[in-house]
Amino acid sequence: PQVSDSRTQLPDLGLLLLKGYPDRLAQRTANGRYRLANGRGVRLDEDDPLCNEPWLVVADCDGRKQDGRIWLAAAIDSAQLEAALADHIEVIDEVTLDRQSQRITAHRETRYKAIILDRKVLPSLSAEQFQQSLKSILAEHGVSVLPLSEVCESWLRRAQWLGTQSSDFPALTRQTLADSASDWLLPYLAGCRTLADLSRLPLLELLKATLIPEHQRMLSREAPIHFETPSGGRVRIRYDADQGPTVSVKLQELFGLIDSPRLAGGKIPLRFELLSPAQRPIQITSDLKRFWSDSYHDIAREMRGRYPKHRWPEAPLDAVPGSSIKRKSPR
């Protein structure tokens, strides 16, 4: 069979075919290849006289294959197309996130079924469009798209950890935050049109407000931000999902502390990464009492030779916590 061309037959053959076969409008995607309005791909031989036509209406094609051969078609010009499809065209605004630049881009697509007739970038989003687009982007990408500071991330890690340890604390996760954004975030987006604008929001306070006051107090009590050393210093606690709550601190800062403090209502001991005077890890333990009676003496014996100007007492529980350097004896 030969492919028919409306230019050599009736001038309006393509238009007539479109009325009879509305799903057979075909848009050229590459040399000899077309996409039908029903979503299928079809093709012409590269030497076919119609293979460079931007629009065809396919009356007959190989229906058994996704990339079926066109047997009978007619060209249709864009003016006829616009008139024929005027009542069947959809205009859809789509929003996408560029993860590299962290920019939200909006496109307006004019579609006829599976065919994109036109696509253009919208210059900017309205506040309402941004709010709706952020909701869909959070659903797809999660709260990682938000400009969360390290303080916000730290708060979230604490809350996530405590939620896994206590049945009395809500299971607050990145996923639950993304799912509930309509409650805790979207109502506060007035004036925001870009992700960068969100950095002006009090995101930490908005995160905290997802907890009732009782749970906020519980978080402060059972998953504190800092550990206070016996010498009065404050060391930030790292809440790691795998390792648990951990602090890195010089060994001498813990002299006199018999037991490891316990978090999450007394269930979980604080994990210590004990440091040398050079700030290098020399021991990791969640059981200080056992460490002082066991491993400490072997470590102290080795450290005395390596750091002779620092304190490695035989009775660490009786020593004054604080600086690791020995005090000079009065002359």
Disulfide bonds with the S-S distance in Angstrom:
none
